[in-house]
Amino acid sequence: MKKLLSLLLALCMIFSLAACGEKQEKPEEAPAEWTRQGFYMDENGNMLSVTWMDDVDEPGWYVGFMNGEDLMEDSYGGMLPQEGGALRGELPNGGSRAAIKVTVSEEGEDGLQLVVEGGETYHFSPLETETPVATLWVNTEGYGFFTCSEQGQESDDTLWTSTQHGIAEPTSFVLTAKPGEDWYFVKWTLNGEDYSTDEQITLEVAEDADVVAVFDFAGGDVQNPVMNFIGDYQCDRASAHVECIGDDGAQITIKWGGSAWELARWEIVGALDLDTLTVDYSGCTKSILVYGDDGELKSEDVEYEDGTGKIVFHDDGTFTWHDDKSEYGEDMLFEWMPVGE
């Protein structure tokens, strides 16, 4: 159950709304009220979450679906409109896979059914969870990662830059710091105070705890400041990958899954301004990639090569993207995602 609570919170890093006759006109009927939300699981351990989102431009239902163990490649999530008595639309993938078109409808007294267009049908039952009594937050400062596992359980070798775990009872966690290339581990802090200089620590969490793995640069000829922000990011159905170029350059590739068969890709290059943590760019290339039903690339067409805009990095592991030519780039907020070994 402890692992499940943590997975549910990661999936939450992952959350996503009449007829009339000819002879006798009837007033339009409002769609049935959708009341089922929360977490659900099927007999094979696949997960489904349905959540009402108020804090977005267009409030609605966010549906998250996970049909495997990989937090990126096996997870899908996005806002779905209600059509009649069902939630229907496309769910983008958290990793590199194409989006899927789904229909979510009520089933039985308290269950949900999810049908993937051209794929499988899943039957979910409500998942009862204990209310967390405490939350563990773990983050990094500098260029480095960490692993996090509950003590006594099989070690999780996933590399993270940030994560959080909700616990229903006091729990011990094993945290191991992993410095990035040309960096070294300095210390762990707990709730803002120095805690340990050991790379691996065991921490018993009985109340909210904010832990930070601190890293420092080990030296070298030149350190590209973009190194602090490299990795994979996610924003709804869009994903981004940030990497270094030269001494101060950044290369950012952003992908947006328009459908199960079409993908838009922006290739951005620019220099990072250390004072504002901003990459002002020009000469951005946008391409449209079309895939077949078998997942193979069928075509790749350049839409334009003169895009301009900016990317602003933030200290909390996010960045904001604004592209002057793209309807999608209206100040989208991307969040840093965990990195696998």
ZAKOL-568441 format. One record per residue (C-alpha): residue number from 0; x, y negated, z. Coordinates in steps of 0.25 Angstrom, whole numbers, padded with zeros to 4 digits. Example, Ala and Ser with C-alpha at 12.3 -4.5 7.8 and 13.67 -1.06 7.14 Angstrom:
2
   num      px      py      pz
     0    0049    0018    0031
     1    0055    0004    0029
END
This chain:
341
   num      px      py      pz
     0    0000    0000    0000
     1    0012   -0009    0003
     2    0017   -0008   -0011
     3    0003   -0010   -0017
     4    0002   -0023   -0010
     5    0015   -0028   -0015
     6    0011   -0023   -0029
     7   -0003   -0030   -0028
     8    0004   -0043   -0024
     9    0014   -0042   -0037
    10    0002   -0039   -0045
    11   -0004   -0052   -0040
    12    0012   -0058   -0046
    13    0004   -0052   -0057
    14   -0016   -0057   -0055
    15   -0025   -0060   -0067
    16   -0068   -0069   -0081
    17   -0119   -0064   -0107
    18   -0126   -0060   -0116
    19   -0139   -0066   -0122
    20   -0149   -0059   -0131
    21   -0154   -0064   -0144
    22   -0169   -0065   -0142
    23   -0170   -0069   -0127
    24   -0158   -0078   -0122
    25   -0153   -0075   -0109
    26   -0144   -0084   -0100
    27   -0130   -0080   -0101
    28   -0126   -0071   -0090
    29   -0113   -0074   -0081
    30   -0103   -0063   -0081
    31   -0104   -0054   -0069
    32   -0096   -0059   -0057
    33   -0082   -0053   -0056
    34   -0080   -0049   -0042
    35   -0069   -0038   -0042
    36   -0055   -0042   -0039
    37   -0043   -0038   -0031
    38   -0034   -0026   -0033
    39   -0038   -0013   -0040
    40   -0031    0000   -0042
    41   -0034    0013   -0051
    42   -0031    0027   -0048
    43   -0017    0026   -0055
    44   -0012    0014   -0047
    45   -0015    0004   -0058
    46   -0018   -0010   -0052
    47   -0029   -0021   -0055
    48   -0031   -0034   -0049
    49   -0042   -0044   -0052
    50   -0041   -0058   -0045
    51   -0049   -0071   -0047
    52   -0039   -0082   -0050
    53   -0043   -0096   -0046
    54   -0029   -0103   -0046
    55   -0028   -0103   -0062
    56   -0033   -0113   -0073
    57   -0044   -0103   -0076
    58   -0048   -0095   -0064
    59   -0052   -0081   -0067
    60   -0049   -0066   -0065
    61   -0034   -0062   -0065
    62   -0032   -0047   -0067
    63   -0019   -0039   -0064
    64   -0017   -0025   -0069
    65   -0006   -0016   -0067
    66   -0005   -0002   -0073
    67    0009    0003   -0069
    68    0020    0000   -0059
    69    0028   -0011   -0067
    70    0024   -0024   -0061
    71    0027   -0031   -0074
    72    0024   -0021   -0086
    73    0012   -0014   -0080
    74    0005   -0027   -0075
    75   -0005   -0035   -0082
    76   -0012   -0048   -0077
    77   -0020   -0060   -0081
    78   -0033   -0068   -0081
    79   -0045   -0060   -0087
    80   -0058   -0067   -0090
    81   -0071   -0061   -0086
    82   -0080   -0056   -0098
    83   -0093   -0051   -0093
    84   -0091   -0041   -0082
    85   -0076   -0039   -0085
    86   -0063   -0046   -0085
    87   -0057   -0045   -0099
    88   -0044   -0050   -0106
    89   -0029   -0048   -0107
    90   -0019   -0045   -0096
    91   -0005   -0049   -0099
    92    0006   -0039   -0095
    93    0016   -0043   -0084
    94    0028   -0038   -0092
    95    0031   -0036   -0106
    96    0018   -0028   -0110
    97    0007   -0033   -0119
    98   -0006   -0039   -0112
    99   -0018   -0029   -0111
   100   -0033   -0032   -0113
   101   -0041   -0027   -0101
   102   -0056   -0027   -0096
   103   -0058   -0026   -0081
   104   -0072   -0023   -0077
   105   -0079   -0018   -0064
   106   -0080   -0004   -0061
   107   -0088    0003   -0051
   108   -0091   -0003   -0037
   109   -0077   -0010   -0035
   110   -0068   -0005   -0046
   111   -0062   -0011   -0059
   112   -0060   -0006   -0073
   113   -0049   -0011   -0082
   114   -0049   -0007   -0097
   115   -0037   -0010   -0105
   116   -0040   -0013   -0120
   117   -0035   -0001   -0128
   118   -0030    0005   -0115
   119   -0034    0012   -0102
   120   -0045    0009   -0093
   121   -0042    0008   -0078
   122   -0051    0010   -0066
   123   -0048    0002   -0053
   124   -0053    0002   -0039
   125   -0051   -0009   -0028
   126   -0038   -0008   -0021
   127   -0039   -0011   -0006
   128   -0026   -0017   -0001
   129   -0022   -0022    0013
   130   -0021   -0037    0015
   131   -0006   -0041    0016
   132   -0001   -0045    0030
   133    0011   -0052    0024
   134    0018   -0055    0011
   135    0033   -0054    0008
   136    0038   -0063   -0003
   137    0052   -0061   -0009
   138    0059   -0071   -0018
   139    0073   -0074   -0024
   140    0081   -0087   -0024
   141    0092   -0087   -0034
   142    0094   -0076   -0045
   143    0091   -0062   -0039
   144    0081   -0052   -0037
   145    0077   -0042   -0026
   146    0070   -0029   -0024
   147    0059   -0027   -0013
   148    0053   -0014   -0008
   149    0046   -0009    0005
   150    0055   -0002    0014
   151    0054    0013    0013
   152    0048    0013   -0001
   153    0055    0015   -0014
   154    0063    0004   -0018
   155    0058   -0006   -0028
   156    0069   -0010   -0038
   157    0061   -0021   -0044
   158    0069   -0034   -0044
   159    0061   -0046   -0040
   160    0063   -0061   -0039
   161    0050   -0063   -0030
   162    0039   -0054   -0025
   163    0029   -0053   -0013
   164    0023   -0041   -0005
   165    0011   -0041    0003
   166    0011   -0031    0015
   167    0000   -0026    0023
   168    0009   -0022    0035
   169    0023   -0025    0039
   170    0033   -0020    0028
   171    0048   -0019    0026
   172    0053   -0023    0013
   173    0067   -0020    0007
   174    0072   -0032   -0001
   175    0085   -0031   -0010
   176    0091   -0043   -0016
   177    0097   -0042   -0030
   178    0105   -0054   -0035
   179    0105   -0058   -0050
   180    0118   -0058   -0058
   181    0128   -0068   -0053
   182    0120   -0070   -0041
   183    0121   -0064   -0027
   184    0111   -0062   -0015
   185    0112   -0072   -0004
   186    0101   -0069    0007
   187    0087   -0066    0010
   188    0078   -0077    0016
   189    0065   -0074    0024
   190    0055   -0085    0025
   191    0065   -0095    0022
   192    0076   -0090    0032
   193    0089   -0082    0029
   194    0086   -0067    0031
   195    0097   -0058    0026
   196    0109   -0058    0017
   197    0108   -0043    0014
   198    0103   -0040    0000
   199    0094   -0029    0005
   200    0085   -0032    0017
   201    0073   -0025    0023
   202    0062   -0035    0028
   203    0050   -0031    0036
   204    0038   -0040    0032
   205    0027   -0042    0042
   206    0023   -0056    0038
   207    0025   -0065    0026
   208    0039   -0065    0022
   209    0046   -0074    0011
   210    0060   -0068    0007
   211    0070   -0074   -0003
   212    0082   -0067   -0009
   213    0092   -0078   -0011
   214    0103   -0077   -0022
   215    0115   -0086   -0026
   216    0123   -0087   -0038
   217    0136   -0079   -0038
   218    0144   -0088   -0048
   219    0148   -0087   -0062
   220    0151   -0097   -0073
   221    0137   -0102   -0075
   222    0123   -0099   -0069
   223    0111   -0101   -0078
   224    0101   -0107   -0068
   225    0090   -0100   -0076
   226    0095   -0087   -0069
   227    0086   -0091   -0057
   228    0074   -0089   -0066
   229    0077   -0078   -0075
   230    0067   -0066   -0076
   231    0053   -0063   -0079
   232    0040   -0071   -0077
   233    0025   -0070   -0078
   234    0013   -0079   -0080
   235    0000   -0072   -0083
   236    0001   -0066   -0096
   237    0015   -0073   -0099
   238    0029   -0068   -0096
   239    0042   -0074   -0096
   240    0057   -0070   -0096
   241    0068   -0080   -0092
   242    0082   -0078   -0094
   243    0095   -0087   -0095
   244    0103   -0092   -0107
   245    0116   -0098   -0105
   246    0120   -0107   -0094
   247    0106   -0114   -0091
   248    0097   -0109   -0102
   249    0084   -0101   -0100
   250    0077   -0092   -0110
   251    0062   -0089   -0106
   252    0053   -0080   -0114
   253    0038   -0081   -0112
   254    0028   -0071   -0117
   255    0013   -0072   -0117
   256    0004   -0060   -0120
   257   -0007   -0065   -0128
   258   -0013   -0051   -0130
   259   -0009   -0037   -0130
   260   -0003   -0038   -0144
   261    0002   -0053   -0144
   262    0013   -0060   -0136
   263    0018   -0074   -0136
   264    0033   -0076   -0133
   265    0040   -0089   -0130
   266    0055   -0090   -0130
   267    0061   -0102   -0122
   268    0075   -0107   -0120
   269    0079   -0119   -0112
   270    0089   -0124   -0102
   271    0085   -0124   -0087
   272    0085   -0138   -0080
   273    0090   -0135   -0066
   274    0083   -0148   -0060
   275    0069   -0144   -0065
   276    0071   -0129   -0067
   277    0065   -0132   -0081
   278    0068   -0126   -0095
   279    0063   -0136   -0105
   280    0063   -0129   -0119
   281    0061   -0131   -0134
   282    0062   -0122   -0145
   283    0053   -0111   -0139
   284    0049   -0100   -0148
   285    0035   -0094   -0147
   286    0033   -0080   -0154
   287    0020   -0072   -0155
   288    0023   -0057   -0153
   289    0012   -0046   -0158
   290    0012   -0032   -0153
   291    0005   -0020   -0159
   292   -0003   -0010   -0150
   293    0009   -0002   -0148
   294    0016   -0013   -0141
   295    0026   -0015   -0153
   296    0029   -0029   -0158
   297    0022   -0032   -0171
   298    0026   -0046   -0174
   299    0033   -0058   -0168
   300    0030   -0072   -0174
   301    0036   -0086   -0169
   302    0025   -0096   -0166
   303    0035   -0108   -0164
   304    0049   -0110   -0160
   305    0048   -0125   -0155
   306    0041   -0123   -0141
   307    0045   -0133   -0130
   308    0041   -0132   -0115
   309    0047   -0130   -0102
   310    0049   -0120   -0091
   311    0050   -0124   -0076
   312    0056   -0114   -0066
   313    0051   -0114   -0052
   314    0058   -0109   -0039
   315    0047   -0099   -0036
   316    0050   -0090   -0047
   317    0041   -0096   -0058
   318    0042   -0105   -0070
   319    0032   -0114   -0077
   320    0031   -0114   -0092
   321    0026   -0125   -0101
   322    0027   -0123   -0116
   323    0023   -0135   -0125
   324    0018   -0127   -0137
   325    0011   -0116   -0130
   326   -0002   -0115   -0124
   327    0003   -0104   -0114
   328    0014   -0113   -0109
   329    0006   -0122   -0101
   330    0013   -0122   -0088
   331    0013   -0107   -0086
   332    0019   -0102   -0072
   333    0027   -0090   -0073
   334    0031   -0081   -0061
   335    0044   -0074   -0060
   336    0042   -0059   -0061
   337    0050   -0047   -0054
   338    0062   -0042   -0062
   339    0064   -0027   -0064
   340    0078   -0020   -0062
END
